[in-house]
Amino acid sequence: MNEWFSAIGFGLGLIAFVLGLSSIIMGMMSSKSGAHGMQEKIEYGFFGVSGLVICLLMGYALA
């Protein structure tokens, strides 16, 4: 049963890593300017950092 928890934890960590990294990249590629553009970059950055933190926590949980 422990292998199932490890596999699910690895899957969640991998999904969080991919979503976090893609959110950071999308925030850098945003071409909007002004207040709305800055808001979009901050939102993408927040989701990106959150995804990477969740990935690190899942990696720590699996260790």
C-alpha positions as CSV (number, residue, x, y, z in Angstrom):
1,M,0.0,0.0,0.0
2,N,3.0,2.3,0.6
3,E,3.9,2.1,-3.0
4,W,0.5,3.6,-4.0
5,F,1.1,6.6,-1.7
6,S,4.6,7.1,-3.2
7,A,3.3,6.9,-6.7
8,I,0.4,9.3,-6.1
9,G,2.8,11.7,-4.3
10,F,5.3,11.5,-7.2
11,G,2.5,12.2,-9.7
12,L,1.2,15.2,-7.8
13,G,4.7,16.6,-7.4
14,L,5.3,16.2,-11.1
15,I,2.1,17.9,-12.1
16,A,2.8,20.7,-9.7
17,F,6.3,21.1,-11.1
18,V,5.1,21.3,-14.7
19,L,2.2,23.7,-13.9
20,G,4.5,25.9,-11.8
21,L,7.2,26.1,-14.5
22,S,4.7,26.7,-17.3
23,S,3.0,29.5,-15.3
24,I,6.4,31.2,-14.7
25,I,7.2,31.0,-18.4
26,M,3.7,32.3,-19.4
27,G,4.2,35.2,-17.0
28,M,7.4,36.1,-18.8
29,M,5.9,35.8,-22.2
30,S,3.0,38.1,-21.5
31,S,2.9,41.0,-23.9
32,K,0.2,43.1,-22.2
33,S,1.2,46.5,-20.8
34,G,-0.1,48.7,-18.1
35,A,-1.8,47.8,-14.8
36,H,-3.6,44.8,-16.4
37,G,-0.3,43.4,-17.7
38,M,1.4,43.8,-14.4
39,Q,-1.5,42.1,-12.6
40,E,-1.3,39.2,-15.1
41,K,2.4,38.8,-14.5
42,I,2.0,38.8,-10.7
43,E,-0.8,36.2,-10.9
44,Y,1.3,33.9,-13.2
45,G,4.3,34.4,-10.9
46,F,2.3,33.5,-7.8
47,F,0.9,30.4,-9.3
48,G,4.3,29.4,-10.6
49,V,6.0,29.8,-7.3
50,S,3.1,28.0,-5.5
51,G,3.5,25.1,-7.9
52,L,7.2,24.8,-7.3
53,V,6.7,25.0,-3.6
54,I,4.2,22.2,-3.7
55,C,6.6,20.2,-5.8
56,L,9.3,20.7,-3.3
57,L,7.0,19.7,-0.4
58,M,5.9,16.5,-2.3
59,G,9.6,15.7,-2.8
60,Y,10.3,16.2,0.8
61,A,7.4,14.0,1.8
62,L,8.6,11.2,-0.5
63,A,12.2,11.3,1.0
